Amino acid sequence: MTTKRKILQYIRKNQKVSPKEIADHFELSRQGVHKHLKSLLEKDKAYKVGKPPKVFYIAKKEKSEDTIDSYVSDIPKEVENFIEAYSNFATWCNIYVILRVHIT
């Protein structure tokens, strides 16, 4: 599980958290926490409440959270390459079978 996903789960569990609470809990730098929070805001997974120095983050509820689309961004590049190669191989096999049937 990625750090970003862990942070989102932590926000959900605690309902409303500050960047400092996240940094302390995960032992991350302030910059690292803000990088992950910025990404969660851009992906519309959380929203920001308040003004500095009293800023909190709250997780948004999503109906499609458990679908495959929510995990695609967390798939390592090697796995993506494997899936693409497998898909290309499956396509080649289908074409081979079709051609073989038409040739014989």
C-alpha positions as YAML, in Angstrom:
chain: A
units: angstrom
residues:
- id: 1
  name: MET
  ca: [0.00, 0.00, 0.00]
- id: 2
  name: THR
  ca: [1.37, 3.40, -0.93]
- id: 3
  name: THR
  ca: [2.02, 6.15, 1.57]
- id: 4
  name: LYS
  ca: [-0.65, 8.27, -0.08]
- id: 5
  name: ARG
  ca: [-3.25, 5.52, 0.40]
- id: 6
  name: LYS
  ca: [-2.14, 5.05, 4.03]
- id: 7
  name: ILE
  ca: [-2.53, 8.78, 4.63]
- id: 8
  name: LEU
  ca: [-6.02, 8.72, 3.12]
- id: 9
  name: GLN
  ca: [-6.99, 5.81, 5.37]
- id: 10
  name: TYR
  ca: [-5.58, 7.65, 8.38]
- id: 11
  name: ILE
  ca: [-7.63, 10.74, 7.51]
- id: 12
  name: ARG
  ca: [-10.76, 8.61, 7.15]
- id: 13
  name: LYS
  ca: [-10.14, 6.87, 10.46]
- id: 14
  name: ASN
  ca: [-9.58, 10.14, 12.33]
- id: 15
  name: GLN
  ca: [-12.13, 12.16, 10.31]
- id: 16
  name: LYS
  ca: [-10.19, 15.45, 10.50]
- id: 17
  name: VAL
  ca: [-6.40, 15.72, 10.73]
- id: 18
  name: SER
  ca: [-3.72, 18.35, 10.49]
- id: 19
  name: PRO
  ca: [-0.57, 17.99, 8.40]
- id: 20
  name: LYS
  ca: [1.44, 17.89, 11.64]
- id: 21
  name: GLU
  ca: [-0.59, 14.92, 12.92]
- id: 22
  name: ILE
  ca: [0.09, 13.09, 9.66]
- id: 23
  name: ALA
  ca: [3.81, 13.93, 9.76]
- id: 24
  name: ASP
  ca: [4.09, 12.71, 13.34]
- id: 25
  name: HIS
  ca: [2.11, 9.53, 12.76]
- id: 26
  name: PHE
  ca: [3.98, 8.46, 9.60]
- id: 27
  name: GLU
  ca: [7.33, 10.02, 10.54]
- id: 28
  name: LEU
  ca: [7.39, 12.07, 7.35]
- id: 29
  name: SER
  ca: [8.81, 15.50, 6.63]
- id: 30
  name: ARG
  ca: [6.46, 18.46, 6.40]
- id: 31
  name: GLN
  ca: [7.27, 18.75, 2.69]
- id: 32
  name: GLY
  ca: [6.54, 15.06, 2.11]
- id: 33
  name: VAL
  ca: [3.18, 15.30, 3.83]
- id: 34
  name: HIS
  ca: [2.18, 18.36, 1.81]
- id: 35
  name: LYS
  ca: [3.20, 16.61, -1.42]
- id: 36
  name: HIS
  ca: [0.86, 13.70, -0.64]
- id: 37
  name: LEU
  ca: [-1.94, 16.01, 0.54]
- id: 38
  name: LYS
  ca: [-1.65, 18.09, -2.64]
- id: 39
  name: SER
  ca: [-2.01, 14.92, -4.69]
- id: 40
  name: LEU
  ca: [-5.07, 13.81, -2.69]
- id: 41
  name: LEU
  ca: [-6.66, 17.24, -3.24]
- id: 42
  name: GLU
  ca: [-5.92, 17.13, -6.98]
- id: 43
  name: LYS
  ca: [-7.44, 13.65, -7.25]
- id: 44
  name: ASP
  ca: [-10.50, 14.90, -5.35]
- id: 45
  name: LYS
  ca: [-9.97, 12.36, -2.55]
- id: 46
  name: ALA
  ca: [-9.89, 14.92, 0.27]
- id: 47
  name: TYR
  ca: [-10.61, 18.53, 0.97]
- id: 48
  name: LYS
  ca: [-8.93, 21.22, 3.01]
- id: 49
  name: VAL
  ca: [-10.67, 23.10, 5.82]
- id: 50
  name: GLY
  ca: [-9.48, 26.24, 7.59]
- id: 51
  name: LYS
  ca: [-6.69, 28.73, 7.16]
- id: 52
  name: PRO
  ca: [-3.07, 28.49, 8.31]
- id: 53
  name: PRO
  ca: [-2.05, 27.74, 10.98]
- id: 54
  name: LYS
  ca: [-5.29, 25.83, 11.65]
- id: 55
  name: VAL
  ca: [-5.66, 23.71, 8.51]
- id: 56
  name: PHE
  ca: [-7.26, 20.30, 8.54]
- id: 57
  name: TYR
  ca: [-7.90, 17.67, 5.91]
- id: 58
  name: ILE
  ca: [-11.04, 15.59, 5.60]
- id: 59
  name: ALA
  ca: [-11.46, 12.58, 3.30]
- id: 60
  name: LYS
  ca: [-14.20, 12.66, 0.70]
- id: 61
  name: LYS
  ca: [-16.51, 9.68, 0.44]
- id: 62
  name: GLU
  ca: [-16.49, 7.98, -2.92]
- id: 63
  name: LYS
  ca: [-18.86, 5.37, -4.22]
- id: 64
  name: SER
  ca: [-16.36, 3.91, -6.68]
- id: 65
  name: GLU
  ca: [-13.49, 3.61, -4.23]
- id: 66
  name: ASP
  ca: [-13.27, -0.18, -4.36]
- id: 67
  name: THR
  ca: [-13.23, -0.38, -8.14]
- id: 68
  name: ILE
  ca: [-10.16, -1.26, -10.14]
- id: 69
  name: ASP
  ca: [-9.86, 2.34, -11.40]
- id: 70
  name: SER
  ca: [-8.96, 3.58, -7.93]
- id: 71
  name: TYR
  ca: [-5.93, 1.27, -7.82]
- id: 72
  name: VAL
  ca: [-4.56, 1.87, -11.32]
- id: 73
  name: SER
  ca: [-2.43, 4.83, -10.25]
- id: 74
  name: ASP
  ca: [-0.71, 2.63, -7.64]
- id: 75
  name: ILE
  ca: [0.39, -0.11, -10.06]
- id: 76
  name: PRO
  ca: [4.17, -0.21, -10.51]
- id: 77
  name: LYS
  ca: [5.47, 0.40, -14.04]
- id: 78
  name: GLU
  ca: [6.78, -3.19, -14.29]
- id: 79
  name: VAL
  ca: [3.29, -4.56, -13.67]
- id: 80
  name: GLU
  ca: [1.81, -2.18, -16.25]
- id: 81
  name: ASN
  ca: [4.39, -3.39, -18.77]
- id: 82
  name: PHE
  ca: [3.58, -7.02, -18.00]
- id: 83
  name: ILE
  ca: [-0.17, -6.42, -18.41]
- id: 84
  name: GLU
  ca: [0.41, -4.68, -21.73]
- id: 85
  name: ALA
  ca: [2.71, -7.47, -22.96]
- id: 86
  name: TYR
  ca: [0.21, -10.13, -21.91]
- id: 87
  name: SER
  ca: [-2.59, -8.27, -23.65]
- id: 88
  name: ASN
  ca: [-0.52, -8.01, -26.84]
- id: 89
  name: PHE
  ca: [0.33, -11.72, -26.65]
- id: 90
  name: ALA
  ca: [-3.37, -12.63, -26.17]
- id: 91
  name: THR
  ca: [-4.27, -10.51, -29.20]
- id: 92
  name: TRP
  ca: [-1.57, -12.22, -31.26]
- id: 93
  name: CYS
  ca: [-2.91, -15.65, -30.20]
- id: 94
  name: ASN
  ca: [-6.42, -14.70, -31.26]
- id: 95
  name: ILE
  ca: [-5.22, -13.47, -34.64]
- id: 96
  name: TYR
  ca: [-3.17, -16.64, -35.12]
- id: 97
  name: VAL
  ca: [-6.19, -18.84, -34.40]
- id: 98
  name: ILE
  ca: [-8.38, -16.84, -36.80]
- id: 99
  name: LEU
  ca: [-5.78, -16.99, -39.56]
- id: 100
  name: ARG
  ca: [-5.15, -20.69, -39.01]
- id: 101
  name: VAL
  ca: [-8.86, -21.44, -39.33]
- id: 102
  name: HIS
  ca: [-9.12, -19.46, -42.56]
- id: 103
  name: ILE
  ca: [-5.97, -20.96, -44.08]
- id: 104
  name: THR
  ca: [-6.86, -24.58, -43.46]
...
